[in-house]
């Protein structure tokens, strides 16, 4: 049985994309009360384009392919990422789900500890990214995996990003003391997002703010004791392959 948090995530993402693209086909199986809210919000949206934010003009397929080809020929990025970019340049238009090319962890620009920046380079032909999945594998001194963490974070439910090889970066919090995802906070976040969409579009409230800020997305810094992998998933349930997270934080160079 689908958990409440999963149901809310589906409802938010479906609601978001129903307003922005009312002619698309959406997920079914949502609880009746949430589904009714989604339909009410979508049908009352005064202007589908009002959801679009900066960078919302979809680039041509040719430009996306050109960017992938440039990445495939860039000697400054890891070989695995170059190989994925080369394959994606040929296949992305026929791939139903998102394709993750590369994922890197950087220091936060303003040095606010313990924040960092996770930058996924991903192709999303469906314009419907929902979130990221973090998989961490800790090892003992013998190299044997001793602990695995897998957590999903619906970080894209308040963002609109077009098909591109350069998605917006994601603010993450470094997992340094075994912290875990707070399911209650993320549930509140998704409910608040539904309330926002309903208030703004179904009730035509242009001044309504979000009440709940995005909860922490926990990620460990990859090092000799922990491997971190990232995938991205969309609202239709498609998920990319896991990609090893590159640690490009300044501290990792010491």
N, C-alpha and C positions, 0 to 999 in steps of 0.2 A: 504494500500500500504506500502511495506517495506521501512523504512527510509534508507537514504544513509549510516548512521552509521551502521545499521544492515547488509546492503548489503556488506559493506566493511569488517565487522567482519566475515561474512560467507565466503567471498572471501579469506581472509587471512588464516583462519583456514583450508579451503579446499585446498588451495595452499600448505600450510605447510604439511598437511598429504598426499596430492597427491604425493609430492616428496618423503616423508619418506616411504610410503607404496603404490606404484603405482597400486596394484591389488585390493585396497579397492573400495567400492561403495561410491560415494560422493553425496552431496546435489546438487540439481538442482534449477533452478529458479533464478540464479544470473543474474544480468544485462549482456547483451551480451559482452560489451567491457571488463568488469572485468573477465567474464568467459573465454574469449579468452586469457587473460593474464595468468590466472591460468593454462589452458591447455598448453600454450606455455612454461611456466615455468616447469611444471611437465614433459613434454615430452623431454625437453632438459637437465634434471638433469643428470649429469655425474655419480653420485654415490649416491644411495638412503641412504646409511649408513652414508654419510658425514654430515647429519643433526643431527645425534644422539650425545647427549652430555654425560657428566658423569652420571653414574647411569642408562644407557640406556639399560642394559641387563634385559630382562623381567624375573622376578622371577617365579619359578614354582607355579602352582596352589596350591600345597601342602604347600609351604612356606607362601603364602598369607593367607590361611586358618588357619595355625598355629599361625600367628601373630594375627589374629582376635580372636582366641580362648584365647590367652594370654591376650588380652585386655578385653575380656569378664570376665576373672577371676581376673582382677586387681582391688583390693579394693581401690586403690588410685585415680581412675577416677570416675566421676559421674555415678550414677546408670543408667541414660538414655543412656549414651554412651556405657556402658557395655551391656545393652539390645540390642542396635543397632548392636554392634559387634557380639553378639551371633546370632542374626537373619542373619546378613550378612555372617557369616561363613557357613551357610547352603544354602544361596540363591544367593550369588554374581555371581557365574558362569552362572546362568540362568537369570540374570538381565540385560536388554539391556542398561541401562544408568548408570551413576555414583551413588555411594552410599556414602553419607557423614556420617561418624561415629561421628565425634567430631570437634568442631571449638573453638580455644582458642586465646585470645589476650595477647601478652607478651610485655614487654618493649623491645625496640630496644637494641641489645647487646652493642652498643657503646654510649648509652644515648644521641642520637641525637634527640632532641625535634623538631617538634612534631611527629616524626616517632614512629611507633610501629610495631610489628610483628603479623600477622594473620597466624595461623597455622591450616590449614584444614587437617584432617585425613580422607582420601577418597579412596574408591576402584573404579578404572576406568578400567573395563575390555576391553573397546574399544580403549584405548590409545588415546583418542581424546578429552580431556578436552579443553574447550574454555574459560571459565571464571567463575566468582563468582557473585552472586546477594546478595546485602545487603538490609535488610529490618529493618527499625528502627521505633519503636512506642514510642512516648513520652506521658507521663501521667501527669495529673494535680494532685494536692494534694489529691483529692478524689479517685484517682486510675483510672480515666476515660481516655481512649486513646484520645488525642487531635490532634496529628499530626503523619502522617505516611509517611516515605520516603522509596522509593524503587529505587535502582540504580543497573545497571549491569556494570561490569568491565571485559573486555576481557583480563585478566591478563596472560592467558596461551598461547597466540598466538605466543610468542617468546620462549616458553619453550617446551622441550620434556621430558615427564616423563612417566615411565612405570607403569604397573599395580602394585600398592603397597598400603599399608595402612599408608604410611608416606610421603605424598606429600611435595614438597619444600615449605618452608614458604614464605609468601608474605609480602613485605614491604608496610605498609599502613600509612596514615596520619590521626591523630586524628582530628575529626570534633568537634571543640570547639566553633565556632562562626557561626554555621548554614551554613558552606560551602557546596557547591553542586558539583556534577560531571560536569566537563567542557567538553561538547560534542564536541566542536570544536577541542580541544587538542587531544581528543581520536580519532577523525576522522583523524587528521594529523598523529597520531601514527600508525593507521591501514594502511593508504596510504603509509607511509614510510616503513612499514613492507613488503607490496607488492613490492615496488620498490627494497628493499634489496634482496628479494627472486629472482626477475627477473634478477637483475644485477648479482647476485652471481651464479645462476644456468642456466639461459637461455643465459647469455652473458659470463659465465665462468670468472667472475671477482672475484678473491679470496681475493682482498684487500679492497673490498667495506665495509664501516662501516654503522651502523645505524646513521641516522641524527637526529632523534627525540627520546628523552628519554621517558621512560614510565611516563605518567602523574600521578598525585596523585590519589590514591584510598582512598576515605574518609570514615572513620568509627568512630562512637562515642564510647567512653568507656561506656560499660553497667554500670548503677548505679541505684539508687532508682527512677530516673526520666525517664530513657529511657531503653527499652528492645531492644536488637539487635539480629537479626536472620540472618543466612548465608545459602545459598544453592550454589551448583555448577552445571554447565550445560556443555553439550558437543556440538560438532559441528552439530550433528544430531538433536538437539532440545530436547534431554532428559535432565531432570532436577531432581536433588535429592530433597528430602524433606528438608524443613527448619530445621536448628538446632540452638538452642539458643547459642549465643556466650558467652563463659566463659571469665570473666575478671580476668586474672592472672597477671596483671601488679602490680609491687611493690607498686605503689601509692594507689592501691585499697585496700591494707591491712591496711591503716591508717585510 
